[in-house]
Amino acid sequence: MDDVSKKINGFAVAVFTASLLSLFHGSVYANECPSEDFAQFLPAFSADAKTQQRLTAMTVKSLVLKPAGESGNFEPQTRGVNSSTLAFPLMAPIATDKTKGVEVEEVDATHFNVVDKRAGNSNIKIFNFSRQACWVLVGVEDWSISEKDLVVASKPSMSKAENFCFQRAEVYGGLGGLEQYRLTGEFFEASLENYLCAAASGDPQSSLNAASLSLSGMAPQLETEKVEALFKAAATTLADGAASLSTFYCYGNNPAAEGPCQHPEQSEKELIRAASMGSASAMNYLGYSFEEGRLVTKDMSRALACYRLAADQGNDTAIRNVKRLSTQNADATKASYCY
């Protein structure tokens, strides 16, 4: 081989070697790989900061949640970051791939994702690994929400911690509602957990949101006593809270809301309260209840009065109901009072 060929071949080998080493933060060769079996590799990788640093790509795909668009909206933003800027260790030690709170997903033969939920649904991280000369960490998804991106006093009646919880609940509920992400179920759980945190001091809106989410089927269902307490807190100042408590008294902790009303007296009382708070939809439903005798009272004159109140607020269903009753009972029915 002539000198030129040796130089060319030597250069090619050097470039190849440099390219291979650039995948890692440190110098890692195949014989230094803890294991080709990912189940055995993961405990070794997570054992300490130095090992994690050595087996992390030079450039890591980093996903974080950041404010976007309208106030209160967040969305994931992804960019490449130099691993030298990362704070190792990135993950706590994982004894086995069956560790509680850790889910290991095989994407294909050369890609694995590790979903770490050990810090709770509001602090989930997903670690992306790729098989190269060894298994290498190539991506980190951080689905937590930093306090620095939240408003300190979005709701003055709450403490700082409750304010942060309420904002996180709104964000995670919104992300779950999009149904675009693999963590949709976890987002709804995080939303419920944060609403409960925000409702600790009895905040009506947080209480209503927590109870409603629990009954939606999208998040774990709370105990009946807890749901009732939340709706009662919501009903103190919110018309929707009183209306929801009315429904709860009828159907209890049943998301289907089917069957006869279990406690019609209490349900009617709360529905009247919701209507008196100015809810047009509650007025209309109260009118329907009076017309059909769905709860306790059956009174066509009160039904018409409720329909008219709701119609005056622009409720389309109530407007149709007023026309229907006026046509059917032009002489027989006169409006009395709604509540």
BAZAPA-236200 format. One record per residue: residue in three letters; x, y, z of N, C-alpha, C in turn. Coordinates in steps of 0.05 Angstrom, whole numbers, padded with zeros to 5 digits, always signed. Atoms other than C-alpha are relative to their C-alpha. Example, Ala and Ser with C-alpha at 12.3 -4.5 7.8 and 13.67 -1.06 7.14 Angstrom:
<milos>
Ala+00018-00024+00000+00246-00090+00156+00018+00024+00000/Ser-00016-00024-00001+00273-00021+00143-00015+00022+00014/
</milos>
This chain:
<milos>
Met+00017-00024+00000+00000+00000+00000+00018+00025+00000/Asp-00017-00023+00001+00029+00067-00020-00007+00020+00022/Asp+00004-00019-00022+00036+00127+00027-00027+00014-00002/Val+00025-00014+00004-00024+00162-00004-00024-00016+00010/Ser+00022+00018-00009-00070+00102+00008+00000-00002+00030/Lys-00001+00002-00029-00045+00095+00079-00011+00025+00013/Lys+00010-00025-00011-00060+00168+00092-00030+00002-00003/Ile+00029-00001+00005-00129+00163+00061-00015-00019+00019/Asn+00013+00020-00017-00146+00099+00098+00002+00008+00030/Gly-00003-00009-00028-00118+00127+00163-00019+00022+00007/Phe+00019-00022-00004-00160+00190+00155-00028-00011+00003/Ala+00027+00011-00001-00223+00148+00142-00004-00013+00027/Val+00003+00014-00026-00210+00106+00205-00003+00021+00022/Ala+00001-00021-00020-00198+00169+00245-00028+00014+00001/Val+00027-00012+00002-00263+00201+00220-00021-00018+00012/Phe+00019+00019-00010-00302+00138+00235+00001-00002+00030/Thr-00003+00002-00029-00273+00132+00304-00010+00025+00014/Ala+00009-00026-00012-00286+00206+00319-00031+00001+00000/Ser+00029+00000+00002-00358+00198+00295-00012-00018+00021/Leu+00011+00019-00020-00369+00138+00340+00002+00012+00028/Leu-00003-00011-00027-00340+00173+00401-00017+00024+00005/Ser+00016-00024-00004-00381+00235+00388-00028-00007+00009/Leu+00027+00008-00010-00443+00195+00405-00001+00001+00030/Phe-00001+00002-00029-00421+00193+00477+00012+00024+00013/His-00012-00022-00015-00404+00244+00530+00029-00007+00006/Gly-00027+00009-00005-00343+00202+00547+00008-00021-00020/Ser-00010+00020+00020-00302+00148+00510-00011-00027+00008/Val+00013+00026-00006-00346+00086+00509+00004-00018-00024/Tyr-00003+00020+00021-00328+00024+00469-00018-00023+00006/Ala+00018+00022-00003-00369-00038+00459+00007-00017+00024/Asn-00008+00018-00022-00328-00077+00510-00005+00014+00027/Glu+00007-00013-00024-00347-00024+00562-00030+00002+00005/Cys+00030-00001-00002-00422-00032+00551-00009-00019+00022/Pro+00009+00017-00022-00455-00059+00614-00014-00025-00010/Ser+00014+00023+00010-00500-00105+00573-00014+00007-00026/Glu+00016-00004+00024-00531-00113+00505-00030-00005+00005/Asp+00027+00005-00009-00594-00137+00541-00010+00025+00015/Phe+00008-00025-00012-00632-00073+00558-00010-00003+00028/Ala+00009+00005-00027-00663-00104+00620+00023+00000+00020/Gln-00024+00000-00017-00593-00113+00648+00015+00026-00002/Phe-00014-00026+00004-00566-00048+00619-00012+00022+00018/Leu+00013-00022-00014-00618-00003+00653+00009+00003+00029/Pro-00010-00004-00028-00598-00018+00726+00028+00010+00001/Ala-00028-00009+00000-00525-00008+00708+00002+00029-00008/Phe+00000-00028+00009-00539+00057+00671-00009+00019+00023/Ser+00012-00018-00020-00581+00086+00728+00015+00000+00026/Ala-00013+00004-00026-00533+00065+00783+00013+00025+00011/Asp-00014-00023-00010-00493+00129+00787+00003+00021-00022/Ala-00001-00023+00018-00481+00197+00755+00021-00004-00022/Lys-00022+00003+00020-00415+00179+00721-00008-00019-00022/Thr+00008+00019+00021-00444+00119+00685-00021+00012-00018/Gln+00020-00014+00016-00504+00160+00662+00013+00020-00019/Gln-00014-00019+00016-00458+00214+00637+00016-00013-00023/Arg-00017+00015+00020-00413+00164+00601-00017-00012-00022/Leu+00017+00014+00019-00472+00131+00566-00023+00018-00010/Thr+00019-00019+00011-00508+00194+00544+00012+00013-00025/Ala-00009-00012+00025-00504+00222+00473+00010+00028+00005/Met-00010-00028-00002-00466+00287+00463-00022+00020-00002/Thr+00023-00018+00004-00530+00320+00438-00025-00016+00007/Val+00024+00013-00010-00594+00301+00474-00025+00015-00009/Lys+00025-00013+00008-00664+00314+00448-00016+00005+00026/Ser+00013-00007-00025-00697+00351+00506-00028+00012-00005/Leu+00027-00010+00002-00772+00361+00513-00008+00011+00028/Val+00010-00013-00024-00801+00409+00565-00027+00013-00006/Leu+00026-00014+00002-00870+00440+00578+00005+00030+00004/Lys-00004-00029-00003-00870+00515+00566-00026+00015-00007/Pro+00023-00016+00007-00923+00570+00563-00001+00006-00030/Ala+00003-00005+00028-00951+00581+00494-00027+00013-00006/Gly+00025-00012+00009-01002+00626+00462-00014+00015+00023/Glu+00016-00013-00021-01058+00649+00509+00010-00007+00028/Ser-00009+00003-00028-01044+00657+00583-00011-00026+00011/Gly+00008+00024-00013-01046+00591+00619+00003-00025-00017/Asn-00004+00023+00018-01034+00547+00558+00029-00008+00000/Phe-00027+00011+00002-00973+00502+00556+00001-00020-00022/Glu-00003+00021+00020-00946+00457+00502+00029-00009+00001/Pro-00027+00011-00001-00885+00412+00495+00018+00014-00021/Gln-00020-00012+00018-00823+00445+00464+00025-00017+00000/Thr-00023+00018+00002-00765+00403+00438+00024+00014-00013/Arg-00025-00011+00012-00693+00423+00424+00023-00018+00007/Gly-00024+00015-00006-00624+00392+00423+00017+00015+00020/Val-00018-00012-00020-00580+00405+00483+00025-00016+00003/Asn-00026+00014-00004-00507+00389+00496-00001-00013+00027/Ser+00001+00015-00025-00502+00335+00549+00017+00012+00022/Ser-00017-00012-00021-00448+00375+00584-00015+00020+00017/Thr+00016-00020-00015-00502+00424+00606-00020-00013+00018/Leu+00020+00014-00016-00545+00370+00638+00011-00005+00028/Ala-00007+00005-00028-00546+00359+00713-00003-00030+00006/Phe+00000+00029-00005-00527+00286+00725+00000-00004+00031/Pro+00014+00021+00015-00554+00240+00751-00027+00009-00010/Leu+00026-00008+00012-00615+00247+00706-00023-00017+00011/Met+00020+00017-00011-00652+00189+00737+00010-00014+00025/Ala-00007+00014-00024-00654+00155+00804+00005-00029-00007/Pro-00007+00028+00005-00627+00084+00809-00025-00017-00004/Ile+00021+00019+00006-00672+00030+00779+00011-00028+00005/Ala-00011+00026-00007-00660-00038+00811-00004-00021-00022/Thr+00006+00018+00022-00695-00078+00756-00020+00014-00018/Asp+00019-00011+00019-00739-00065+00696-00029-00004+00010/Lys+00027+00004-00012-00798-00084+00742-00004+00018+00024/Thr+00001-00019-00022-00786-00027+00791-00027+00014+00000/Lys+00026-00013-00003-00851+00002+00818+00002+00030-00009/Gly+00000-00028+00010-00868+00068+00783+00017+00004-00025/Val-00016-00002+00024-00823+00053+00724-00011-00019-00021/Glu+00010+00016+00022-00849+00028+00657+00021+00000-00023/Val-00020+00003+00021-00801+00001+00604-00015-00009-00025/Glu+00014+00005+00025-00827+00003+00533+00020-00006-00023/Glu-00017+00006+00023-00794-00031+00474-00013+00011-00025/Val+00010-00012+00025-00805+00012+00412+00006-00019-00023/Asp-00009+00021+00019-00765-00036+00368+00026-00011+00011/Ala-00024+00014-00010-00702-00078+00373+00022+00019+00009/Thr-00022-00018-00006-00658-00016+00378-00009+00025+00015/His+00009-00024-00015-00701+00034+00416-00018-00008+00023/Phe+00016+00004-00024-00730+00033+00486-00006+00027+00013/Asn+00007-00023-00016-00767+00084+00527-00004-00009+00029/Val+00003+00006-00029-00765+00086+00603-00018+00023+00011/Val+00018-00019-00011-00825+00121+00634+00002+00000+00031/Asp-00005-00002-00029-00809+00144+00705-00022+00016+00013/Lys+00022-00013-00014-00871+00160+00747+00004+00001+00030/Arg-00005+00003-00029-00838+00152+00815-00004+00027+00015/Ala+00004-00026-00013-00843+00227+00829-00029+00010-00002/Gly+00028-00008+00003-00918+00228+00814-00007+00008-00028/Asn+00010-00006+00027-00962+00244+00754+00006+00029-00009/Ser-00007-00028+00008-00941+00318+00756+00029+00003-00006/Asn-00029-00001+00004-00868+00300+00749+00011-00024-00016/Ile-00008+00024+00016-00864+00245+00697+00023+00008-00019/Lys-00022-00003+00019-00800+00238+00657+00001-00026-00017/Ile-00003+00022+00018-00790+00194+00596+00028+00001-00012/Phe-00028+00001+00010-00719+00172+00577+00000-00018-00025/Asn-00002+00014+00026-00706+00151+00504+00028-00011-00004/Phe-00026+00013+00005-00651+00101+00490+00001-00011-00028/Ser-00004+00011+00027-00621+00080+00424+00025-00019+00001/Arg-00022+00019+00000-00576+00020+00410+00020+00008-00021/Gln-00021-00008+00018-00510+00043+00379+00024-00019+00006/Ala-00022+00018-00009-00441+00017+00400-00008-00013+00027/Cys+00012+00010-00025-00478+00008+00466-00027+00014+00001/Trp+00025-00015-00004-00546+00030+00491+00008+00029+00009/Val-00007-00027-00006-00544+00106+00494-00026+00016+00005/Leu+00022-00018-00005-00591+00158+00524+00001+00022-00020/Val+00001-00020+00022-00612+00202+00466-00022+00021+00004/Gly+00021-00019-00004-00673+00238+00493-00011+00000+00028/Val+00012-00002-00026-00705+00263+00557-00025+00018-00003/Glu+00025-00014+00001-00778+00284+00561-00008+00007+00029/Asp+00007-00009-00027-00795+00325+00623-00028+00012-00001/Trp+00028-00009+00002-00871+00332+00631-00009+00014+00026/Ser+00007-00016-00024-00868+00372+00696-00003+00029-00009/Ile+00004-00029+00005-00887+00446+00700+00016+00015+00021/Ser-00017-00016-00018-00836+00493+00729-00016+00022+00014/Glu+00014-00021-00014-00860+00541+00783+00006+00028-00013/Lys-00007-00026+00012-00823+00598+00747-00017+00007-00024/Asp+00017-00005+00023-00872+00590+00689-00029+00004+00009/Leu+00027-00004-00011-00933+00598+00735-00004+00027+00012/Val+00006-00026-00012-00968+00660+00762-00003-00004+00030/Val-00001+00004-00029-00957+00669+00836-00028+00003+00013/Ala+00026-00005-00012-01027+00696+00852-00022+00002-00022/Ser+00021+00000+00021-01074+00676+00795-00028+00001+00013/Lys+00025-00002-00015-01130+00667+00848+00007+00010+00028/Pro-00008-00012-00025-01121+00714+00907-00009-00014+00025/Ser+00011+00013-00024-01164+00672+00954+00016-00025+00007/Met-00016+00024-00005-01114+00615+00950+00028+00006+00010/Ser-00028-00002-00007-01046+00604+00980+00017-00003-00025/Lys-00018+00003+00022-00985+00604+00935+00000-00029-00011/Ala-00001+00028+00008-00983+00528+00935-00026-00008-00014/Glu+00026+00007+00012-01058+00522+00919-00002+00013-00027/Asn+00000-00013+00026-01050+00573+00863+00015-00016-00021/Phe-00016+00016+00019-00995+00531+00831-00015-00026-00006/Cys+00015+00025+00006-01037+00468+00839-00023+00005-00019/Phe+00022-00006+00018-01097+00501+00805+00010+00003-00028/Gln-00011-00005+00027-01055+00524+00746+00010-00026-00012/Arg-00009+00026+00010-01023+00455+00739-00024-00017-00008/Ala+00024+00016+00006-01091+00423+00742-00013+00008-00027/Glu+00010-00010+00025-01115+00467+00685+00017-00008-00024/Val-00018+00007+00022-01054+00453+00642-00002-00029-00006/Tyr+00000+00028+00005-01055+00378+00651-00028-00009-00010/Gly+00026+00006+00011-01130+00375+00640-00003+00007-00029/Gly+00000-00009+00028-01121+00414+00575+00016-00019-00017/Leu-00017+00018+00015-01065+00368+00552-00014-00027-00003/Gly+00014+00025+00001-01106+00307+00569-00024+00001-00020/Gly+00024-00004+00017-01167+00335+00532+00007-00001-00030/Leu-00009+00001+00028-01126+00339+00468+00002-00028-00011/Glu-00003+00028+00007-01116+00264+00468+00021-00004-00022/Gln-00021+00001+00020-01052+00274+00428+00025-00014+00010/Tyr-00025+00009-00012-01001+00248+00476-00004-00028+00014/Arg+00001+00027-00011-00984+00179+00502-00006+00000+00030/Leu+00005-00002-00029-00992+00204+00574-00028+00011+00006/Thr+00026-00012-00003-01065+00225+00565-00013-00009+00027/Gly+00012+00010-00026-01089+00181+00624+00014+00012+00024/Glu-00016-00011-00022-01033+00206+00669-00006+00030+00003/Phe+00006-00028-00002-01049+00278+00651-00027+00005+00014/Phe+00025-00003-00014-01121+00270+00674+00003-00006+00030/Glu-00005+00006-00028-01097+00238+00738+00014+00023+00014/Ala-00015-00023-00011-01048+00296+00749-00019+00023+00004/Ser+00019-00022-00002-01105+00345+00736-00017-00004+00025/Leu+00017+00005-00023-01149+00312+00788+00016+00005+00026/Glu-00016-00003-00024-01093+00309+00839+00005+00029+00007/Asn-00006-00029-00005-01077+00383+00830-00025+00015+00006/Tyr+00025-00013-00008-01150+00404+00833-00006-00006+00029/Leu+00005+00007-00028-01156+00367+00899+00019+00016+00018/Cys-00019-00017-00014-01094+00404+00923-00010+00029+00002/Ala+00010-00028+00001-01124+00471+00902-00026+00003+00016/Ala+00026-00001-00014-01191+00453+00935+00004-00004+00030/Ala-00005+00007-00029-01158+00439+01003-00012+00021+00018/Ser+00011-00021-00017-01181+00506+01030-00029+00006-00007/Gly+00029-00003+00007-01251+00498+01000-00006+00018-00024/Asp+00005-00017+00023-01242+00538+00936-00023-00013-00017/Pro+00024+00011+00014-01310+00529+00899+00007-00011-00028/Gln-00005+00009+00027-01283+00525+00828+00017-00025-00001/Ser-00017+00024-00001-01228+00476+00845-00016-00024+00009/Ser+00017+00022-00011-01278+00434+00884-00018-00011-00022/Leu+00018+00008+00021-01327+00433+00826+00016-00015-00022/Asn-00016+00013+00021-01272+00416+00775+00009-00028+00009/Ala-00010+00026-00010-01245+00359+00819-00023-00020-00001/Ala+00023+00018-00001-01314+00328+00831-00009-00008-00028/Ser+00009+00005+00027-01334+00335+00758+00019-00018-00015/Leu-00020+00016+00013-01269+00305+00733-00001-00029+00010/Ser+00002+00026-00012-01277+00247+00781-00024-00016-00012/Leu+00024+00013+00011-01346+00232+00752+00001-00002-00031/Ser-00001-00001+00029-01324+00242+00680+00009-00027-00012/Gly-00011+00025+00010-01292+00173+00674+00028+00003-00012/Met-00027-00005+00011-01227+00205+00650+00022-00002+00021/Ala-00020+00001-00022-01193+00203+00718-00011-00020+00021/Pro+00009+00018-00021-01197+00156+00779-00024+00012+00015/Gln+00024-00009-00013-01264+00159+00814+00005+00003+00030/Leu-00003-00005-00029-01263+00189+00884-00023-00013+00015/Glu+00021+00012-00017-01302+00161+00943-00024+00018+00001/Thr+00026-00015+00000-01375+00182+00948+00000+00023+00019/Glu+00000-00021-00020-01365+00222+01012+00017+00023-00009/Lys-00017-00021+00009-01308+00261+00980-00013+00016-00022/Val+00014-00014+00022-01348+00277+00917-00022+00018+00011/Glu+00021-00016-00012-01406+00301+00959+00011+00025+00014/Ala-00012-00023-00013-01361+00346+01001+00010+00020-00020/Leu-00009-00019+00021-01331+00376+00938-00023+00015-00012/Phe+00023-00014+00012-01398+00391+00907-00013+00019+00020/Lys+00011-00018-00020-01422+00422+00972+00017+00025+00002/Ala-00018-00023+00000-01361+00467+00973-00005+00017-00025/Ala+00005-00015+00025-01375+00486+00900-00026+00015+00001/Ala+00027-00011+00000-01448+00500+00914-00003+00025+00017/Thr+00002-00023-00017-01432+00554+00964-00003+00026-00015/Thr+00001-00025+00015-01422+00607+00911-00004-00004-00030/Leu+00002+00005+00029-01427+00574+00842-00027-00013-00007/Ala+00026+00012+00009-01493+00561+00806+00005-00027-00012/Asp-00006+00027+00011-01460+00504+00768+00006-00020+00022/Gly-00005+00018-00023-01438+00476+00835-00026-00010+00012/Ala+00026+00008-00011-01509+00476+00862-00015-00018-00019/Ala+00013+00018+00020-01535+00445+00797+00013-00027+00000/Ser-00014+00026-00001-01482+00391+00801-00007-00015+00025/Leu+00008+00012-00025-01499+00378+00874-00029-00012-00003/Ser+00027+00010+00005-01572+00371+00852+00001-00027-00015/Thr-00003+00025+00015-01552+00318+00802+00012-00022+00017/Phe-00013+00020-00018-01508+00283+00854-00021-00011+00019/Tyr+00020+00010-00018-01567+00279+00902-00019-00020-00014/Cys+00017+00019+00014-01606+00244+00848+00014-00027-00006/Tyr-00013+00024+00011-01555+00195+00821+00025-00009+00015/Gly-00023+00008-00016-01499+00193+00872+00026+00000-00016/Asn-00026+00001+00012-01429+00175+00852+00000-00019-00024/Asn+00004+00017+00023-01453+00144+00787+00004+00016-00026/Pro-00005-00016+00024-01422+00172+00723-00022-00002-00021/Ala+00021+00003+00020-01479+00144+00681-00025+00017+00006/Ala+00023-00017-00007-01531+00186+00719-00026-00012-00011/Glu+00024+00014+00009-01586+00135+00706-00017-00009+00023/Gly+00018+00010-00020-01647+00110+00743-00016+00022+00014/Pro+00016-00020-00014-01697+00144+00789+00017+00017+00019/Cys-00014-00018-00018-01676+00202+00832-00001-00011+00028/Gln-00001+00012-00027-01652+00177+00900-00009+00019+00022/His+00007-00019-00021-01663+00241+00940-00013+00025-00014/Pro+00012-00022+00016-01713+00285+00901-00004+00026+00015/Glu+00004-00024-00015-01726+00334+00958+00026+00017+00000/Gln-00026-00014+00000-01652+00352+00965+00008+00009-00028/Ser-00007-00008+00027-01643+00352+00890-00015+00024-00009/Glu+00016-00024+00008-01700+00401+00879+00009+00025+00014/Lys-00009-00023-00015-01675+00446+00934+00026+00012-00012/Glu-00024-00010+00012-01606+00451+00902-00004+00011-00028/Leu+00005-00009+00026-01634+00460+00833-00013+00028+00001/Ile+00012-00026-00004-01676+00518+00858+00022+00021+00008/Arg-00022-00017-00008-01614+00547+00890+00017+00008-00025/Ala-00016-00005+00024-01576+00541+00824-00014+00020-00018/Ala+00016-00019+00016-01633+00577+00787+00001+00028+00013/Ser+00000-00026-00014-01635+00632+00840+00027+00014-00002/Met-00027-00012+00003-01560+00643+00829+00003+00011-00029/Gly-00001-00012+00026-01575+00662+00757+00006-00018-00023/Ser-00007+00019+00021-01561+00599+00717-00024-00005-00018/Ala+00022+00004+00019-01605+00599+00655-00006-00030-00005/Ser+00004+00028+00004-01594+00525+00644-00014-00013+00023/Ala+00014+00011-00024-01615+00510+00716-00029+00009+00000/Met+00028-00009+00002-01677+00553+00706-00016-00017-00019/Asn+00014+00017+00020-01695+00514+00644-00005-00028+00010/Tyr+00003+00027-00010-01683+00447+00676-00020-00001+00024/Leu+00020-00002-00022-01723+00469+00738-00028+00002-00012/Gly+00026-00001+00013-01780+00487+00691-00008-00027-00010/Tyr+00006+00027+00010-01776+00418+00659-00007-00018+00023/Ser+00007+00016-00024-01776+00387+00729-00028+00006+00010/Phe+00027-00007-00008-01838+00426+00748-00021-00010-00019/Glu+00019+00009+00020-01872+00409+00683-00005-00030+00001/Glu+00003+00029+00000-01859+00335+00687-00003-00013+00027/Gly+00000+00012-00027-01857+00326+00762+00023-00019+00004/Arg-00023+00017-00001-01788+00297+00757+00011-00004+00028/Leu-00012+00002-00027-01769+00312+00829-00023-00001+00020/Val+00022+00000-00019-01822+00334+00880-00024+00015-00010/Thr+00022-00018+00008-01863+00391+00852-00008-00004-00029/Lys+00011+00000+00027-01908+00387+00791-00019+00024-00002/Asp+00015-00025+00001-01934+00456+00772+00005+00013-00027/Met-00003-00011+00027-01945+00480+00701+00005+00031+00001/Ser-00003-00029-00001-01950+00553+00722+00029+00008+00008/Arg-00028-00005-00008-01882+00551+00756+00019-00009-00022/Ala-00016+00009+00022-01854+00512+00698+00003+00022-00021/Leu+00001-00022+00020-01875+00568+00650+00017+00024+00010/Ala-00015-00022-00011-01846+00620+00697+00030-00005-00002/Cys-00028+00007+00002-01779+00584+00698+00010+00002-00029/Tyr-00007-00001+00028-01778+00576+00623+00003+00029-00009/Arg-00001-00028+00009-01792+00650+00614+00025+00014+00011/Leu-00024-00012-00011-01736+00670+00661+00025-00008-00016/Ala-00023+00010+00015-01687+00626+00624+00000+00011-00029/Ala+00002-00011+00028-01713+00651+00556+00009+00029+00000/Asp-00008-00029-00002-01702+00723+00578+00030+00002+00000/Gln-00029+00000+00000-01629+00704+00586+00012-00011-00026/Gly-00009+00009+00026-01626+00677+00515+00004-00030-00002/Asn-00002+00029+00001-01630+00602+00531-00018-00010-00023/Asp+00016+00008+00023-01652+00572+00464-00020-00022+00007/Thr+00019+00021-00008-01684+00510+00495-00023+00012+00015/Ala+00022-00013-00015-01724+00553+00543-00018+00016-00018/Ile+00016-00015+00019-01747+00597+00486-00020-00018-00015/Arg+00017+00020+00013-01774+00536+00450-00021-00011+00019/Asn+00019+00011-00020-01807+00511+00514-00022+00020+00006/Val+00021-00021-00004-01843+00578+00525-00019-00001-00023/Lys+00017+00001+00023-01870+00575+00454-00018-00025+00000/Arg+00015+00026-00001-01891+00502+00462-00022+00002+00021/Leu+00021-00002-00021-01929+00514+00528-00021+00021-00007/Ser+00018-00021+00008-01959+00578+00502-00020-00009-00021/Thr+00017+00011+00021-01986+00542+00441-00019-00021+00010/Gln+00016+00023-00010-02010+00480+00478-00021+00009+00020/Asn+00018-00008-00022-02042+00517+00536-00004+00030+00000/Ala+00002-00029+00004-02058+00586+00511-00017+00013+00022/Asp+00018-00012-00020-02114+00598+00562+00003-00013+00027/Ala+00001+00014-00026-02103+00546+00616+00024+00007+00018/Thr-00024-00003-00016-02032+00563+00638+00008+00029+00001/Lys-00012-00026-00004-02008+00628+00667+00024-00002+00018/Ala-00025+00001-00015-01939+00639+00694-00004+00011+00028/Ser+00001-00010-00027-01934+00646+00769+00028+00008+00009/Tyr-00028-00007-00009-01864+00644+00801+00017-00025-00004/Cys-00018+00022+00005-01803+00601+00788+00012-00010+00027/Tyr-00013+00008-00026-01768+00602+00856-00005+00022+00021/
</milos>
